[in-house]
Amino acid sequence: MTTADVQREVPRTFFHVLGGIFLAVIGYVLQSPTNKIVLGAFLLTSVSVDTARLYSQGFNRLIQPVLGPFMRPSEATRITGTPAFTGGFFLVFLLFSKHVALASVIPLIVGDRAAVLAGKGFGRIRIGSKTLEGSLACLLVTIFAYLFLRKMWPSLLPFGTIILIIAAVAGTLAEMLPRPFNDNLTIPLTVGFILAVFSG
């Protein structure tokens, strides 16, 4: 990959990480069911905007100056990853406890983007459509984020180190392996189910 490939991902990375932190704060801080209602509203909005964009050229031209810098060229004529992204947050906070849900979205917020940047920047060893270097970056960044957050705010992630490492591995595999759905959806759901099982 070229430096241009990485540079094109920088605006998308800021949008992904900052948007993810924003949605995670909403899901964790707001009380239930308010958090679920607000996250559901973001999901509905993202689906509506993407649908309108695909079916109305006028609307698409109107919002391109806003969304264009965060979109990949291939997304110009198909649905973006945003509905899956907001859907992933909505589903984990709907299905799991707040602690499990918060831990479930961390691999999506930071690990997924680390995989993209590392893979495009210096990935050489291919694993299907992914790279070994990208997957290792996803794993290491997720583990670091888990341990850092647990050390700074222990109440946020009341899980043992081994459980968090297992969750990071699960998130990395969900990002790396072929799947029928967007990994913005499969990463948090996979990690959520793993955490729910291992944490009891």
Backbone as a printed PyTorch tensor [residue, N CA C, xyz], in Angstrom:
tensor([[[  0.8280,  -1.1920,   0.0000],
         [  0.0000,   0.0000,   0.0000],
         [  0.8720,   1.2560,   0.0000]],

        [[  0.2990,   2.3680,  -0.3820],
         [  1.0450,   3.6160,  -0.4640],
         [  0.7140,   4.5370,   0.6970]],

        [[  1.5520,   5.5800,   0.8180],
         [  1.2880,   6.5870,   1.8500],
         [ -0.0580,   7.2480,   1.6140]],

        [[ -0.4460,   7.3960,   0.3510],
         [ -1.7400,   8.0010,   0.0300],
         [ -2.8860,   7.1740,   0.5840]],

        [[ -2.7450,   5.8370,   0.5800],
         [ -3.7940,   4.9700,   1.1280],
         [ -4.0070,   5.2570,   2.6110]],

        [[ -2.9030,   5.4290,   3.3240],
         [ -2.9850,   5.7190,   4.7570],
         [ -3.5660,   7.1100,   4.9780]],

        [[ -3.1090,   8.0760,   4.1930],
         [ -3.5890,   9.4540,   4.3490],
         [ -5.0920,   9.5540,   4.1260]],

        [[ -5.6060,   8.7590,   3.1810],
         [ -7.0530,   8.7790,   2.9220],
         [ -7.8400,   8.2330,   4.1100]],

        [[ -7.1960,   7.4090,   4.9300],
         [ -7.8860,   6.8200,   6.0700],
         [ -7.8640,   7.7080,   7.3140]],

        [[ -7.0390,   8.7700,   7.2960],
         [ -6.9000,   9.6090,   8.4960],
         [ -8.2060,  10.3090,   8.8740]],

        [[ -8.8840,  11.0170,   7.9460],
         [-10.1650,  11.6400,   8.3310],
         [-11.1860,  10.6040,   8.8190]],

        [[-11.2310,   9.4570,   8.1390],
         [-12.1620,   8.3920,   8.5390],
         [-11.8220,   7.8750,   9.9330]],

        [[-10.5370,   7.8200,  10.2530],
         [-10.1090,   7.3430,  11.5730],
         [-10.5580,   8.3060,  12.6660]],

        [[-10.3750,   9.6110,  12.4480],
         [-10.8390,  10.5900,  13.4330],
         [-12.3540,  10.4850,  13.6250]],

        [[-13.0790,  10.3760,  12.5270],
         [-14.5380,  10.2460,  12.5910],
         [-14.9290,   8.9830,  13.3490]],

        [[-14.2520,   7.8840,  13.0600],
         [-14.5320,   6.5810,  13.6690],
         [-14.2550,   6.6100,  15.1710]],

        [[-13.0750,   7.0810,  15.5500],
         [-12.6810,   7.0560,  16.9640],
         [-13.4940,   8.0500,  17.7890]],

        [[-13.5880,   9.2840,  17.3150],
         [-14.3340,  10.2950,  18.0810],
         [-15.8200,   9.9560,  18.1360]],

        [[-16.3710,   9.4820,  17.0030],
         [-17.7720,   9.0670,  17.0030],
         [-18.0040,   7.8840,  17.9210]],

        [[-17.0590,   6.9560,  17.9330],
         [-17.1840,   5.7950,  18.8020],
         [-17.1380,   6.1650,  20.2730]],

        [[-16.2170,   7.0650,  20.6320],
         [-16.1390,   7.5190,  22.0260],
         [-17.4370,   8.2100,  22.4250]],

        [[-17.9590,   9.0370,  21.5340],
         [-19.2120,   9.7500,  21.8020],
         [-20.3590,   8.7710,  22.0580]],

        [[-20.5040,   7.7680,  21.1980],
         [-21.5810,   6.7950,  21.3600],
         [-21.3690,   5.9400,  22.6070]],

        [[-20.1190,   5.6050,  22.9150],
         [-19.8300,   4.8120,  24.1080],
         [-20.1980,   5.5780,  25.3790]],

        [[-19.8900,   6.8790,  25.3910],
         [-20.2360,   7.7120,  26.5550],
         [-21.7520,   7.7750,  26.7210]],

        [[-22.4670,   7.9450,  25.6090],
         [-23.9320,   7.9710,  25.6730],
         [-24.4570,   6.6480,  26.2360]],

        [[-23.9540,   5.5500,  25.7080],
         [-24.4370,   4.2530,  26.1520],
         [-24.1400,   3.9670,  27.6000]],

        [[-22.9770,   4.4170,  28.0790],
         [-22.5630,   4.1000,  29.4430],
         [-23.1080,   5.0850,  30.4780]],

        [[-23.1130,   6.3650,  30.1470],
         [-23.4730,   7.3900,  31.1380],
         [-24.9830,   7.5280,  31.3110]],

        [[-25.7130,   7.5170,  30.2000],
         [-27.1640,   7.6800,  30.3110],
         [-27.7970,   6.4370,  30.9180]],

        [[-28.8460,   6.6530,  31.6660],
         [-29.5510,   5.5390,  32.2960],
         [-30.4230,   4.8100,  31.2720]],

        [[-30.6580,   3.5370,  31.5330],
         [-31.5720,   2.7590,  30.6930],
         [-33.0160,   3.1130,  31.0510]],

        [[-33.9330,   3.2500,  30.0970],
         [-33.7700,   2.9570,  28.6670],
         [-33.3680,   4.1640,  27.8230]],

        [[-33.0450,   5.3100,  28.4840],
         [-32.7090,   6.5080,  27.7050],
         [-31.5310,   6.2550,  26.7790]],

        [[-30.5080,   5.5460,  27.2760],
         [-29.3300,   5.2950,  26.4360],
         [-29.6950,   4.4810,  25.1980]],

        [[-30.5840,   3.5090,  25.3670],
         [-30.9990,   2.6740,  24.2320],
         [-31.8230,   3.4810,  23.2290]],

        [[-32.6620,   4.3740,  23.7390],
         [-33.4750,   5.2150,  22.8550],
         [-32.5890,   6.1400,  22.0290]],

        [[-31.6140,   6.7680,  22.6770],
         [-30.7240,   7.7000,  21.9750],
         [-29.8660,   6.9570,  20.9540]],

        [[-29.2950,   5.8190,  21.3470],
         [-28.4850,   5.0460,  20.4000],
         [-29.3450,   4.5230,  19.2450]],

        [[-30.5800,   4.1430,  19.5460],
         [-31.4980,   3.7140,  18.4920],
         [-31.8090,   4.8430,  17.5290]],

        [[-31.9020,   6.0620,  18.0510],
         [-32.1600,   7.2230,  17.1990],
         [-30.9840,   7.4820,  16.2600]],

        [[-29.7600,   7.3050,  16.7610],
         [-28.5760,   7.4500,  15.8990],
         [-28.5700,   6.3780,  14.8150]],

        [[-28.9500,   5.1590,  15.1680],
         [-29.0160,   4.0850,  14.1810],
         [-30.0500,   4.4070,  13.1100]],

        [[-31.2360,   4.8210,  13.5220],
         [-32.2970,   5.1590,  12.5720],
         [-31.8820,   6.3120,  11.6630]],

        [[-31.2160,   7.3020,  12.2410],
         [-30.7600,   8.4410,  11.4420],
         [-29.7340,   8.0160,  10.4040]],

        [[-28.7780,   7.1840,  10.8110],
         [-27.7330,   6.7530,   9.8690],
         [-28.3180,   5.9150,   8.7390]],

        [[-29.2750,   5.0460,   9.0610],
         [-29.9310,   4.2420,   8.0300],
         [-30.7140,   5.1490,   7.0810]],

        [[-31.4250,   6.1200,   7.6320],
         [-32.2360,   7.0270,   6.8150],
         [-31.3710,   7.8630,   5.8820]],

        [[-30.2570,   8.3940,   6.4080],
         [-29.3720,   9.2270,   5.5880],
         [-28.7530,   8.4080,   4.4670]],

        [[-28.2840,   7.2030,   4.7770],
         [-27.6680,   6.3690,   3.7440],
         [-28.6830,   5.9550,   2.6850]],

        [[-29.8900,   5.6330,   3.1130],
         [-30.9330,   5.2450,   2.1630],
         [-31.3020,   6.4120,   1.2540]],

        [[-31.4940,   7.5860,   1.8590],
         [-31.8310,   8.7710,   1.0690],
         [-30.6990,   9.1250,   0.1120]],

        [[-29.4780,   8.9650,   0.5600],
         [-28.3210,   9.2840,  -0.2780],
         [-28.2560,   8.3790,  -1.5100]],

        [[-28.5880,   7.1030,  -1.3310],
         [-28.5090,   6.1500,  -2.4340],
         [-29.6660,   6.2960,  -3.4210]],

        [[-30.8120,   6.7530,  -2.9300],
         [-31.9880,   6.8380,  -3.7910],
         [-32.2700,   8.2420,  -4.3060]],

        [[-31.5360,   9.2340,  -3.8160],
         [-31.7510,  10.6080,  -4.2770],
         [-30.4090,  11.2370,  -4.6250]],

        [[-30.1810,  11.4620,  -5.9190],
         [-28.9220,  12.0780,  -6.3410],
         [-28.7920,  13.5080,  -5.8180]],

        [[-29.9180,  14.2030,  -5.7360],
         [-29.8960,  15.5650,  -5.2220],
         [-29.4580,  15.6070,  -3.7670]],

        [[-30.0070,  14.7050,  -2.9620],
         [-29.6300,  14.6410,  -1.5500],
         [-28.1770,  14.2150,  -1.4100]],

        [[-27.7600,  13.2850,  -2.2640],
         [-26.3690,  12.8060,  -2.2220],
         [-25.4060,  13.9560,  -2.5090]],

        [[-25.7240,  14.7670,  -3.5290],
         [-24.8720,  15.9160,  -3.8450],
         [-24.8510,  16.9220,  -2.7020]],

        [[-25.9780,  17.0520,  -2.0130],
         [-26.0900,  18.0220,  -0.9250],
         [-25.1900,  17.6590,   0.2520]],

        [[-25.1050,  16.3850,   0.5820],
         [-24.3600,  15.9900,   1.7750],
         [-22.9340,  15.5370,   1.4740]],

        [[-22.5600,  15.4260,   0.2110],
         [-21.2060,  15.0020,  -0.1320],
         [-20.1250,  15.8950,   0.4810]],

        [[-20.3090,  17.2280,   0.4940],
         [-19.2650,  18.0580,   1.1200],
         [-19.0610,  17.7270,   2.5990]],

        [[-20.0990,  17.2040,   3.2540],
         [-19.9900,  16.8790,   4.6780],
         [-19.4500,  15.4670,   4.8810]],

        [[-20.0390,  14.5040,   4.1810],
         [-19.6750,  13.1040,   4.3880],
         [-18.5440,  12.6170,   3.4930]],

        [[-18.3440,  13.2890,   2.3770],
         [-17.3610,  12.8350,   1.3990],
         [-15.9750,  12.5530,   1.9550]],

        [[-15.4040,  13.4480,   2.7950],
         [-14.0510,  13.2090,   3.3010],
         [-13.9250,  11.9500,   4.1630]],

        [[-15.0590,  11.4620,   4.7010],
         [-15.0140,  10.3000,   5.5850],
         [-15.3860,   9.0040,   4.8690]],

        [[-15.6940,   9.0910,   3.5910],
         [-16.1470,   7.9240,   2.8410],
         [-15.0390,   7.3820,   1.9510]],

        [[-15.0590,   6.0740,   1.7390],
         [-14.1710,   5.4630,   0.7660],
         [-14.8160,   5.5880,  -0.6140]],

        [[-14.0040,   5.5950,  -1.6710],
         [-14.5670,   5.7040,  -3.0240],
         [-15.6200,   4.6420,  -3.3230]],

        [[-15.4130,   3.4350,  -2.7890],
         [-16.3610,   2.3450,  -3.0590],
         [-17.7190,   2.5770,  -2.4160]],

        [[-17.7980,   3.4950,  -1.4490],
         [-19.0500,   3.7400,  -0.7480],
         [-19.9140,   4.7930,  -1.4450]],

        [[-19.4190,   5.3460,  -2.5310],
         [-20.1780,   6.3850,  -3.2300],
         [-21.4890,   5.8450,  -3.7710]],

        [[-21.5080,   4.5750,  -4.1340],
         [-22.7180,   3.9910,  -4.7350],
         [-23.2840,   2.8450,  -3.9230]],

        [[-22.8620,   2.7080,  -2.6770],
         [-23.4250,   1.6680,  -1.8320],
         [-23.4740,   2.1680,  -0.3910]],

        [[-24.0850,   1.3770,   0.4590],
         [-24.2530,   1.7800,   1.8460],
         [-22.8970,   1.8680,   2.5360]],

        [[-22.7380,   2.8400,   3.4090],
         [-21.4820,   3.0090,   4.1340],
         [-21.4670,   2.0960,   5.3610]],

        [[-20.3650,   2.1750,   6.1050],
         [-20.2700,   1.3830,   7.3260],
         [-20.9550,   2.0170,   8.5240]],

        [[-21.5170,   3.2230,   8.3370],
         [-22.0970,   3.9450,   9.4750],
         [-23.3110,   3.2510,  10.0940]],

        [[-24.2730,   2.7480,   9.3010],
         [-25.3930,   2.0440,   9.9280],
         [-24.9460,   0.8200,  10.7440]],

        [[-23.9650,   0.0700,  10.2310],
         [-23.4470,  -1.0720,  10.9940],
         [-22.7320,  -0.5970,  12.2510]],

        [[-22.0330,   0.5240,  12.1540],
         [-21.3060,   1.0860,  13.2910],
         [-22.2720,   1.4890,  14.4010]],

        [[-23.2660,   2.2960,  14.0560],
         [-24.2530,   2.7050,  15.0650],
         [-25.0850,   1.5120,  15.5220]],

        [[-25.3310,   0.5670,  14.6160],
         [-26.0730,  -0.6360,  14.9880],
         [-25.3250,  -1.4880,  15.9820]],

        [[-23.9940,  -1.5680,  15.8310],
         [-23.1950,  -2.3290,  16.7800],
         [-23.3010,  -1.7640,  18.1870]],

        [[-23.2250,  -0.4560,  18.3110],
         [-23.3640,   0.1800,  19.6290],
         [-24.7510,  -0.0540,  20.2060]],

        [[-25.7670,   0.1500,  19.3790],
         [-27.1350,  -0.0270,  19.8600],
         [-27.3690,  -1.4490,  20.3640]],

        [[-26.9230,  -2.4440,  19.6110],
         [-27.2040,  -3.8350,  19.9670],
         [-26.4750,  -4.2780,  21.2340]],

        [[-25.2110,  -3.8730,  21.4020],
         [-24.5100,  -4.3450,  22.6000],
         [-25.0650,  -3.6920,  23.8630]],

        [[-25.4640,  -2.4260,  23.7740],
         [-26.0480,  -1.7980,  24.9580],
         [-27.4820,  -2.2690,  25.1850]],

        [[-28.1080,  -2.8110,  24.1490],
         [-29.4350,  -3.4040,  24.3010],
         [-29.3490,  -4.7950,  24.9120]],

        [[-28.3470,  -5.5700,  24.5070],
         [-28.2820,  -6.9860,  24.8750],
         [-27.4970,  -7.2720,  26.1540]],

        [[-26.5210,  -6.4290,  26.4760],
         [-25.6070,  -6.7450,  27.5710],
         [-25.6220,  -5.6700,  28.6520]],

        [[-24.9710,  -5.9820,  29.7720],
         [-24.8080,  -4.9930,  30.8300],
         [-23.9270,  -3.8560,  30.3250]],

        [[-23.9470,  -2.7290,  31.0300],
         [-23.1660,  -1.5750,  30.5910],
         [-21.6670,  -1.8810,  30.5530]],

        [[-21.1840,  -2.6300,  31.5520],
         [-19.7570,  -2.9300,  31.5940],
         [-19.3500,  -3.8150,  30.4180]],

        [[-20.1500,  -4.8250,  30.1350],
         [-19.8590,  -5.7030,  29.0030],
         [-19.9650,  -4.9270,  27.6890]],

        [[-20.9990,  -4.1080,  27.5640],
         [-21.1900,  -3.3330,  26.3360],
         [-20.0290,  -2.3790,  26.0930]],

        [[-19.5820,  -1.7000,  27.1520],
         [-18.4670,  -0.7650,  27.0020],
         [-17.2060,  -1.4940,  26.5560]],

        [[-16.9160,  -2.6260,  27.2020],
         [-15.7390,  -3.4060,  26.8180],
         [-15.8680,  -3.9430,  25.3980]],

        [[-17.0900,  -4.1810,  24.9550],
         [-17.3190,  -4.7570,  23.6260],
         [-17.0170,  -3.7850,  22.5010]],

        [[-17.1880,  -2.4930,  22.7460],
         [-16.9910,  -1.5200,  21.6720],
         [-15.5630,  -0.9910,  21.5940]],

        [[-14.7520,  -1.2500,  22.6020],
         [-13.3700,  -0.7600,  22.5820],
         [-12.5680,  -1.3450,  21.4190]],

        [[-12.6710,  -2.6740,  21.1410],
         [-11.9540,  -3.1850,  19.9620],
         [-12.4350,  -2.5420,  18.6660]],

        [[-13.6930,  -2.1690,  18.6100],
         [-14.2290,  -1.5120,  17.4230],
         [-13.7040,  -0.0900,  17.3120]],

        [[-13.6620,   0.6350,  18.4230],
         [-13.2570,   2.0350,  18.3920],
         [-11.7820,   2.1820,  18.0440]],

        [[-10.9180,   1.4210,  18.7160],
         [ -9.4760,   1.6180,  18.5210],
         [ -8.7980,   0.4760,  17.7640]],

        [[ -9.1790,  -0.7700,  18.0680],
         [ -8.5140,  -1.9070,  17.4440],
         [ -8.7450,  -1.9900,  15.9510]],

        [[ -9.9700,  -1.7620,  15.5240],
         [-10.3200,  -1.8390,  14.1150],
         [ -9.5400,  -0.8160,  13.2980]],

        [[ -9.4320,   0.3970,  13.8080],
         [ -8.7030,   1.4370,  13.0780],
         [ -7.2050,   1.1730,  13.0840]],

        [[ -6.6890,   0.6230,  14.1850],
         [ -5.2750,   0.2500,  14.2120],
         [ -4.9790,  -0.7850,  13.1400]],

        [[ -5.9070,  -1.7370,  12.9690],
         [ -5.7330,  -2.7720,  11.9470],
         [ -5.6990,  -2.1570,  10.5490]],

        [[ -6.5920,  -1.2130,  10.2940],
         [ -6.6520,  -0.5820,   8.9750],
         [ -5.3770,   0.2010,   8.6870]],

        [[ -4.9550,   1.0380,   9.6380],
         [ -3.7890,   1.8860,   9.4080],
         [ -2.5110,   1.0610,   9.2930]],

        [[ -2.3570,   0.0710,  10.1710],
         [ -1.1560,  -0.7700,  10.1140],
         [ -1.1630,  -1.6190,   8.8510]],

        [[ -2.3230,  -2.1610,   8.5110],
         [ -2.4110,  -2.9910,   7.3160],
         [ -2.1030,  -2.2180,   6.0500]],

        [[ -2.6430,  -1.0230,   5.9350],
         [ -2.4060,  -0.2100,   4.7440],
         [ -1.0200,   0.4070,   4.7610]],

        [[ -0.4890,   0.6590,   5.9580],
         [  0.8010,   1.3200,   6.0610],
         [  1.9850,   0.4160,   5.8030]],

        [[  1.9720,  -0.7690,   6.4310],
         [  3.1280,  -1.6530,   6.2460],
         [  2.7580,  -3.1280,   6.2500]],

        [[  1.5040,  -3.4240,   5.9710],
         [  1.0990,  -4.8230,   5.9070],
         [  1.7100,  -5.5360,   4.7100]],

        [[  2.2820,  -6.7080,   4.9490],
         [  2.9130,  -7.4830,   3.8810],
         [  2.3890,  -8.9200,   3.8290]],

        [[  2.1020,  -9.4890,   4.9750],
         [  1.6940, -10.8920,   5.0320],
         [  0.1710, -10.9630,   4.9600]],

        [[ -0.3450, -11.4440,   3.8530],
         [ -1.7880, -11.4510,   3.6220],
         [ -2.4630, -12.6070,   4.3510]],

        [[ -3.6250, -12.3110,   4.9380],
         [ -4.5270, -13.3290,   5.5050],
         [ -5.8960, -13.0520,   4.8950]],

        [[ -6.1590, -13.6660,   3.7550],
         [ -7.3710, -13.3320,   3.0250],
         [ -7.2890, -11.8950,   2.5450]],

        [[ -8.2880, -11.1020,   2.8980],
         [ -8.2840,  -9.6880,   2.5120],
         [ -7.5970,  -8.8080,   3.5570]],

        [[ -7.1220,  -9.4170,   4.6400],
         [ -6.4730,  -8.6770,   5.7200],
         [ -4.9750,  -8.9440,   5.7140]],

        [[ -4.2640,  -8.3570,   6.6960],
         [ -2.8340,  -8.6090,   6.8340],
         [ -2.5230,  -9.0180,   8.2630]],

        [[ -1.4650,  -9.8000,   8.4150],
         [ -1.0350, -10.2100,   9.7500],
         [ -0.6330,  -9.0050,  10.5760]],

        [[  0.0560,  -8.0480,   9.9490],
         [  0.4920,  -6.8550,  10.6640],
         [ -0.7010,  -6.0480,  11.1820]],

        [[ -1.7420,  -5.9360,  10.3650],
         [ -2.9360,  -5.2220,  10.7970],
         [ -3.6250,  -5.9150,  11.9520]],

        [[ -3.7130,  -7.2250,  11.8850],
         [ -4.3670,  -7.9870,  12.9530],
         [ -3.5840,  -7.8950,  14.2620]],

        [[ -2.2530,  -7.9540,  14.1830],
         [ -1.4430,  -7.8110,  15.3910],
         [ -1.6090,  -6.4190,  15.9990]],

        [[ -1.7020,  -5.4040,  15.1430],
         [ -1.9260,  -4.0470,  15.6410],
         [ -3.2680,  -3.9500,  16.3500]],

        [[ -4.2840,  -4.5640,  15.7690],
         [ -5.6110,  -4.5840,  16.3830],
         [ -5.5440,  -5.2150,  17.7680]],

        [[ -4.8900,  -6.3630,  17.8760],
         [ -4.7950,  -7.0830,  19.1400],
         [ -4.0410,  -6.2720,  20.1870]],

        [[ -2.8780,  -5.7660,  19.8320],
         [ -2.0390,  -5.0630,  20.8030],
         [ -2.6610,  -3.7450,  21.2540]],

        [[ -3.2280,  -2.9990,  20.3210],
         [ -3.8520,  -1.7220,  20.6870],
         [ -5.0730,  -1.9540,  21.5650]],

        [[ -5.8470,  -2.9970,  21.2700],
         [ -7.0210,  -3.2980,  22.0960],
         [ -6.6120,  -3.6920,  23.5040]],

        [[ -5.6050,  -4.5540,  23.6280],
         [ -5.1280,  -4.9550,  24.9610],
         [ -4.6150,  -3.7410,  25.7250]],

        [[ -3.8340,  -2.8920,  25.0600],
         [ -3.3230,  -1.6860,  25.7200],
         [ -4.4730,  -0.8010,  26.1990]],

        [[ -5.4800,  -0.6040,  25.3400],
         [ -6.6210,   0.2420,  25.7120],
         [ -7.3610,  -0.3500,  26.9070]],

        [[ -7.5600,  -1.6560,  26.8980],
         [ -8.2260,  -2.3160,  28.0250],
         [ -7.4580,  -2.0720,  29.3290]],

        [[ -6.1710,  -2.3700,  29.3160],
         [ -5.3780,  -2.2770,  30.5420],
         [ -5.2250,  -0.8330,  31.0010]],

        [[ -5.1060,   0.0850,  30.0550],
         [ -5.0010,   1.5020,  30.4100],
         [ -6.2900,   1.9940,  31.0680]],

        [[ -7.4240,   1.6950,  30.4570],
         [ -8.7000,   2.1520,  31.0110],
         [ -8.9810,   1.5080,  32.3610]],

        [[ -8.6310,   0.2280,  32.5090],
         [ -8.8740,  -0.4360,  33.7960],
         [ -7.9990,   0.1510,  34.8970]],

        [[ -6.7760,   0.5320,  34.5390],
         [ -5.8830,   1.1260,  35.5320],
         [ -6.3430,   2.5260,  35.9210]],

        [[ -6.7880,   3.3170,  34.9210],
         [ -7.1890,   4.6880,  35.1940],
         [ -8.5500,   4.7610,  35.8630]],

        [[ -9.4950,   3.9340,  35.3920],
         [-10.8590,   3.9290,  35.9310],
         [-11.3020,   2.4790,  36.1530]],

        [[-10.8940,   1.8680,  37.2530],
         [-11.1550,   0.4380,  37.4870],
         [-12.6210,   0.0450,  37.4000]],

        [[-13.5190,   0.9500,  37.7580],
         [-14.9410,   0.6050,  37.7580],
         [-15.5050,   0.4270,  36.3490]],

        [[-14.8250,   0.9820,  35.3380],
         [-15.3380,   0.8620,  33.9740],
         [-15.2320,  -0.5610,  33.4380]],

        [[-14.1420,  -1.2370,  33.7660],
         [-13.8900,  -2.5700,  33.2260],
         [-13.5640,  -3.5400,  34.3640]],

        [[-14.5840,  -4.0270,  35.0600],
         [-14.3570,  -4.9160,  36.1960],
         [-14.1180,  -6.3670,  35.7650]],

        [[-13.1150,  -6.5600,  34.9100],
         [-12.8000,  -7.8850,  34.3990],
         [-11.3330,  -8.1930,  34.6600]],

        [[-11.0180,  -9.4760,  34.8170],
         [ -9.6410,  -9.8910,  35.0020],
         [ -8.8350,  -9.7230,  33.7260]],

        [[ -7.5120,  -9.7110,  33.8800],
         [ -6.6190,  -9.5120,  32.7380],
         [ -6.8050, -10.6070,  31.6850]],

        [[ -6.9090, -11.8460,  32.1220],
         [ -7.0590, -12.9600,  31.1770],
         [ -8.3430, -12.8140,  30.3660]],

        [[ -9.4220, -12.4260,  31.0290],
         [-10.6970, -12.2460,  30.3280],
         [-10.5870, -11.1270,  29.2970]],

        [[ -9.9000, -10.0460,  29.6400],
         [ -9.7460,  -8.9370,  28.7090],
         [ -8.8810,  -9.3450,  27.5140]],

        [[ -7.8630, -10.1600,  27.7580],
         [ -7.0290, -10.6440,  26.6490],
         [ -7.8510, -11.5470,  25.7260]],

        [[ -8.6750, -12.4130,  26.3200],
         [ -9.5560, -13.2670,  25.5120],
         [-10.5010, -12.4070,  24.6800]],

        [[-11.0410, -11.3500,  25.2890],
         [-11.9390, -10.4440,  24.5630],
         [-11.2050,  -9.7630,  23.4140]],

        [[ -9.9500,  -9.3610,  23.6480],
         [ -9.1630,  -8.7180,  22.5910],
         [ -8.8940,  -9.6820,  21.4450]],

        [[ -8.6020, -10.9330,  21.7750],
         [ -8.3850, -11.9480,  20.7370],
         [ -9.6680, -12.1640,  19.9400]],

        [[-10.8090, -12.2270,  20.6360],
         [-12.0950, -12.4190,  19.9570],
         [-12.3840, -11.2550,  19.0120]],

        [[-12.1240, -10.0360,  19.4640],
         [-12.3390,  -8.8740,  18.6150],
         [-11.4270,  -8.8670,  17.4020]],

        [[-10.1880,  -9.2940,  17.5960],
         [ -9.2350,  -9.3550,  16.4890],
         [ -9.6740, -10.3860,  15.4530]],

        [[-10.1170, -11.5620,  15.9160],
         [-10.5850, -12.5930,  14.9880],
         [-11.8270, -12.1360,  14.2360]],

        [[-12.7190, -11.4210,  14.9320],
         [-13.9260, -10.9130,  14.2730],
         [-13.5740,  -9.8770,  13.2090]],

        [[-12.4910,  -9.1290,  13.4240],
         [-12.0400,  -8.1420,  12.4400],
         [-11.3150,  -8.8140,  11.2730]],

        [[-10.5950,  -9.8970,  11.5710],
         [ -9.7120, -10.5020,  10.5830],
         [-10.4050, -11.5110,   9.6770]],

        [[-11.2470, -12.3650,  10.2460],
         [-11.7990, -13.4880,   9.4910],
         [-12.9430, -13.0640,   8.5720]],

        [[-13.1510, -13.7890,   7.4830],
         [-14.2950, -13.4940,   6.5970],
         [-15.6050, -13.6320,   7.3610]],

        [[-16.5710, -12.7760,   7.0560],
         [-17.8620, -12.8250,   7.7460],
         [-18.9300, -12.2860,   6.8000]],

        [[-20.1720, -12.6710,   7.0480],
         [-21.2410, -12.2160,   6.1440],
         [-21.6810, -10.7780,   6.3900]],

        [[-21.2830, -10.2070,   7.5450],
         [-21.7360,  -8.8580,   7.8820],
         [-20.5370,  -7.9330,   8.0910]],

        [[-20.8020,  -6.6420,   8.0640],
         [-19.7890,  -5.6260,   8.2990],
         [-19.1480,  -5.8310,   9.6760]],

        [[-17.8230,  -5.6710,   9.7790],
         [-17.1660,  -5.9190,  11.0650],
         [-17.4920,  -4.8520,  12.1090]],

        [[-18.0470,  -3.7090,  11.6900],
         [-18.5450,  -2.7510,  12.6720],
         [-19.6520,  -3.3550,  13.5240]],

        [[-20.3040,  -4.3630,  12.9800],
         [-21.3750,  -5.0590,  13.6910],
         [-20.8530,  -6.3170,  14.3780]],

        [[-20.0210,  -7.0780,  13.6810],
         [-19.5920,  -8.3760,  14.2210],
         [-18.5620,  -8.2440,  15.3420]],

        [[-17.7140,  -7.2220,  15.2940],
         [-16.7070,  -7.0810,  16.3570],
         [-17.3490,  -6.8890,  17.7260]],

        [[-18.1930,  -5.8650,  17.9340],
         [-18.7530,  -5.6840,  19.2810],
         [-19.6670,  -6.8230,  19.7190]],

        [[-20.4260,  -7.4050,  18.7880],
         [-21.3110,  -8.5040,  19.1720],
         [-20.5150,  -9.7400,  19.5770]],

        [[-19.4630, -10.0520,  18.8390],
         [-18.6220, -11.2000,  19.1830],
         [-17.9870, -11.0170,  20.5500]],

        [[-17.3930,  -9.8510,  20.7770],
         [-16.7490,  -9.5770,  22.0610],
         [-17.7750,  -9.5670,  23.1860]],

        [[-18.9460,  -9.0260,  22.9280],
         [-19.9920,  -8.9960,  23.9450],
         [-20.4010, -10.3750,  24.3950]],

        [[-20.6230, -11.2850,  23.4520],
         [-21.0090, -12.6440,  23.8120],
         [-19.8830, -13.3580,  24.5570]],

        [[-18.6400, -13.1520,  24.1290],
         [-17.5020, -13.7760,  24.8080],
         [-17.3980, -13.2760,  26.2500]],

        [[-17.4990, -11.9670,  26.4410],
         [-17.4230, -11.4040,  27.7720],
         [-18.5790, -11.8570,  28.6560]],

        [[-19.7650, -11.9210,  28.0800],
         [-20.9410, -12.3540,  28.8430],
         [-20.7590, -13.7850,  29.3320]],

        [[-20.1600, -14.6320,  28.5100],
         [-19.9330, -16.0320,  28.8830],
         [-18.8350, -16.1480,  29.9380]],

        [[-17.6900, -15.5210,  29.6910],
         [-16.5370, -15.6930,  30.5660],
         [-16.6580, -14.9180,  31.8760]],

        [[-17.4360, -13.8450,  31.8840],
         [-17.5770, -13.0630,  33.1150],
         [-18.7700, -13.4970,  33.9420]],

        [[-19.5710, -14.4350,  33.3980],
         [-20.7210, -14.9250,  34.1310],
         [-21.8390, -13.9210,  34.1960]]])
